[in-house]
Amino acid sequence: MSSPLRFRAGPKARRFIEQNGLHLQDIAALAGAAGGPKWLVLAGIDRMLADWLGERKAPLPMVGASIGSWRFAALAQSNPKAAIDRLENLYIEQAYVGKLSYRQVTQTATRLVSDLLGATGVSDILEHPWARLHIVTALCRGWTGKDAVVPMGIGFGAAMALNTLRRPLLGAFLERHVFADPREGVLSLAAFPGFSTQLPELTAANLPSALLASGSIPFVMEAVKVQGQSGNYRDGGMVDYHMDLPLSNSGIVLMPHFSKLLIPGWLDKFVPWRKPRFLENTLVIHPSDEWIATLPNRKIPDRKDFEGYRNDDAGRFRDWRLVAQRSEELADFLAQRIQRQDIASMIEPL
């Protein structure tokens, strides 16, 4: 089989790595895309990053939406590998009885976030020596904040129509709120162009609800009230799906990703001509098609699996665990590339 990983970089990132290689001090930010169960294919890489980044001294912005923010909330804890293992187990073992309801999924997600953070996770994150967590959420405007199917459908239908015309018009329905670590190393508004954006301070009081809001998928979960904020919040991936953001003007923005696709916002899945604009300094690492074809069902897990394994939770648990175990192959390959400093020979343009 060919390489299990592909390395694709924006022009500045590509030139930088060709000239300098890729070293710990070169990482200027981490980007974590939304994607639900797809993250399981990155679990091994996250554990590898916990080791590689462990010696870091300088602040490192970590910007995640939805599951990307949950991954980084695990990575920013004092025992990151244990937290990543915990997230993996909690996510795989979600199980639902009877007809799914927004309330049921929201309650499950609330417990998952609580168990992920445990007794010390919040303080670990806010006191971490170098990790600077940024949680991307979407503040709802108008009917996008309703939980009833009809008004929510009308709200998101209108949002989709305007987004098709011009991406910034989505701001009429969803405002980007990035709950950001207030210490040195926090990103400025310049890192989040294209929409009206606010950077509320991430605190011990709002961190759990901000994480929950970042993963609150419309038509799947209830909208979320974030502690200390007004209005209803939803999944940050609605605005920033695959992190098309200029998170740094120097160094490398590293995005371990689960897909060769790079889609700016979730609604842009319906706008195939819309391409990323802000990835000049970004290095995207994702599994190759050949490697994906060796997984159960010849694909990466996704939310459709909840329906596909509807009466077979044990089968889903088994196959998702196998994918998480197989993700260590990707981590080992990446670790070898960093050790041998031969990534430059494998980089393709974004």
Helices and strands as residue ranges (DSSP letters): E 5-9, H 11-20, G 24-26, E 27-32, G 36-42, H 43-52, G 53-55, E 60-65, H 67-75, H 80-92, H 102-117, H 121-126, E 131-140, G 142-145, H 149-165, G 167-172, E 174-180, G 189-191, E 197-198, H 207-214, E 233-235, G 236-238, E 252-256, G 266-270, E 282-287, H 289-292, G 296-298, H 305-308, H 313-340, G 343-346, E 347-349
